[in-house]
């Protein structure tokens, strides 16, 4: 068990040096911020016509086939209102469509249109060209290793996400930085 009071409520885990964990945490945060900023710049350059986050919907529907909106939100780790707004924009642009659910005609499923397939193919080409530029100068072995390790990291994050949230919820009273600031008026 740790002697550090800040770690008293954290279960013992694999012994990994703090500097390694700090470096990974910093780089994940940095990547997230870079992607957020890039997505905002893409939206600005296209006058809001292209919301990069919405294109994840296209790729998810291509991969999973026609599905209900709630299943789509779950699969993209998003809330229903965000998915609803993005779906509406994609439907308006003719990239996806609503169809009657073959299992229950009272509800609809979302499906990619031919125009959506073409748009996804174009986006994939642009994305892969950007990745080629990023990975230029890496050896084939480095690229393959990175792809495997990144997949493993994301799978690990996904597998422990609910545990992290449950632990935080169960212990939030132990950490003053999770509490609302005092009203000093």
N, C-alpha and C positions, 0 to 999 in steps of 0.2 A: 504494500500500500504506500502511497506517496505521502511525504511529509508536507508538501505544498498544499495549503488550504484551498487554493483555487482549483486544485485537481482532486480534492477529497471526494467529490461526488461522481467522478469519472471512473468507470471500471478500468481495471488494469488491462493493458493491451500490449501488443508487440512492442518490443524495445526498438524504437526508431529515433535517431537523434533529432532533437528539436530543430536544429538548423535545416535539416532536410525537409521536415514537415513545414517549417516556415517558408522555405523556398518554394515548395509545391503550392502552398496556400497563396503566396504572393503572386505566382505566375498564373494560377487559375483565376484569381481576382483580376489581374492585369488583362488576361485574355477576354474575360467577360466584359470588362469595360471597353476594350478595343472593339469587340464585336458590337456592343451597344452603340458606340459612337459611329462606327462604320454604317450600321443600319440606319441611324438617324440621318447621316449624310446622304445615303442612298435615297431615303425618303425625300429629303430636301431637294436633291438634284432632279428627282422625277416628279416634283410638285405633289408629293403624297400619293402618286399613282401606284408606286411599288412599296408595299410594306413587307420587307424581307421576312419578318416572322410569319406572315401569311403563307409564304411559299412552302413552309414546312408542312402546311396542310396538304398541298398538292402532292408532295413526296410521300407523305403518310398514306394518303388515299391510294396512290399508285401502288405502294407496297402492300397495303392491307385490303384493298378493294373497297367497294361501297360499304360504308358503315354509318351508324347513327351519330348525330352530333355529340352526344354525351360520351360515347366510346372514343370519338376523335379527341375530345377534350382530355379524357383520361390518358390516352396514348401520347398526347403531346405535353402532359403535365401542365395543363393550362386550365383556367376557369371557364365556365360555360359562357359568360358574357363576352370575354375576349374572343373565343372561338366563334360565337354568334356574329360579332361585328366583322371579323375577318372573313367568315364564310359569306356573309352578305356582300362584301366587296368582291370576292372571287366569283360569286354567282352573277353579280352585276356585270362583271367583265367577261362572262361567258366561259370561265375556266373550270368551274365545277357546276353541277346541277343537282337539284333535289329530285329523287325518284321515290316511288312508292316502295316500301320495304316488302320484298317478296314473302317474308315470313309473317308480316302483319301490315296489311294495306292501309291501316289507319295512321301509321307513322311513316316518316320518310328517312331515306338514307342519302348520304352525300356521295357523289361519284364524279370522277374527273371526265371532262369533255375532251373531244379531239383537240380543241384549241388549248385546253389545259395540258394535255400530253405534249403538244408542241412547245408551249411555254416552259414546261418542266425540262424538256430536252435542251432548250436554249440556256436555261439557268444552270443546268448541270454542266454544260460546256464551259460557261463563264466561271463557275465555281472551281471546276477542275483545272482550268487554266491558271486561276489565282493560286491554287494549291501547288501546281507545278512550279510556279515562280517562287513560292515560299520554300519548297523542298529542293530547289535547284542547288546543286553543290553538295547535297547529301548523297551518300552511297546508297545503292539499292538495298543493301543490308540494313542501313540506318533507317531508311524509309519503312521497310517491312517491320523492323523491330518497333519503331514508333507507332505504326498502325496497330500492331498487336497490343502494345502496352497501353495506348490510349483507349482501345476497346475494353481492355481489362479494367482500367481505371474507372471508366464511365459505368461499366457493369457493377463494379464494387461500390461506387457512389449510389447507384440506383438501389442496390441490395441493402445498403445501410441507411438510406435516407429516412425511412419511416422510423427506424430505431433512433436515429439522431433527433428527430422531431419529438418522439415520445419522451426521450430522456430530457430534452429541453423543457417540455411542458411539465414534466413531473418535478423538475428542479428549478423552475424559474424564480421561485420565491427566495432561493439561496443566493441569487445574483442581483445586486441593486441596479445594474445597468439594464436589466430587462423590465424594470418598473417605470411607470410614468413619472416624469419629473414633477417635483413639488410645485404647487402654485404659490408664488411669492407675492401675489398682489394683495 
